[in-house]
């Protein structure tokens, strides 16, 4: 599984960032058969139309999000380099 996490300090993602995350999700799904999980402190609908995405934005506590991340094969986020 691949996990997308948006840093809580970034409240608005511009369309280029969203577009790049969507491309990455598509590539990970088609090339590696991975499913993305979107985590964010606020509910986001930007990713609802993408297949193979579990959108948990605004629906998890910090403890629940850490549990989800713990089970990830890898993690992609704003600050993961």
C-alpha positions in Angstrom: 0.0 0.0 0.0 1.1 3.6 -0.6 0.0 6.3 1.7 -0.5 9.9 0.9 -0.4 12.3 3.9 -0.8 16.0 3.7 1.0 17.9 6.4 -1.5 19.6 8.7 0.2 23.0 8.3 -0.7 23.0 4.6 -4.4 23.9 4.4 -4.7 24.4 0.6 -3.0 22.2 -1.9 -2.6 23.9 -5.3 -3.7 22.1 -8.5 -0.2 21.2 -9.5 0.4 19.3 -6.2 -3.0 17.6 -6.5 -2.2 16.7 -10.2 1.2 15.2 -9.2 -0.2 13.2 -6.4 -2.9 11.8 -8.7 -0.3 10.8 -11.3 1.8 9.1 -8.6 -1.3 7.2 -7.3 -2.1 6.0 -10.8 1.5 4.9 -11.4 1.8 3.0 -8.2 -1.5 1.3 -8.9 -0.7 0.3 -12.5 3.0 -0.6 -12.0 3.0 -2.2 -8.6 -0.7 -3.0 -7.9 -0.6 -0.7 -4.8 -3.6 1.0 -3.3 -3.3 4.5 -1.9 -4.8 5.8 1.4 -5.2 9.5 1.7 -4.8 10.9 5.2 -5.4 14.6 6.1 -6.6 16.4 9.2 -9.5 17.9 7.2 -11.9 16.1 4.9 -10.7 16.4 1.2 -12.7 15.4 -1.8 -9.9 15.9 -4.3 -9.2 12.2 -4.5 -12.7 10.8 -4.5 -12.9 10.3 -8.2 -9.7 8.2 -8.4 -10.0 4.4 -8.5 -7.9 2.4 -6.1 -7.9 5.1 -3.4 -9.2 4.9 0.2 -9.9 8.4 1.3 -9.7 8.7 5.1 -9.2 12.4 5.1 -10.9 14.0 8.1 -12.0 10.6 9.3 -9.2 9.4 11.6 -7.7 10.5 14.8 -3.9 10.9 15.1 -3.7 7.5 16.8 -5.7 5.8 14.0 -3.7 7.5 11.3 -0.5 6.3 12.9 -1.9 2.8 13.0 -2.7 3.0 9.2 0.8 4.3 8.4 2.4 1.6 10.5 0.8 -1.0 8.1 2.1 0.7 5.0 4.6 -0.8 2.7 5.9 2.7 2.2 4.8 6.3 2.8 4.7 9.3 0.6 4.1 12.8 2.0 4.9 16.4 1.6 8.2 16.1 3.6 9.4 12.6 2.8 12.0 14.0 0.3 
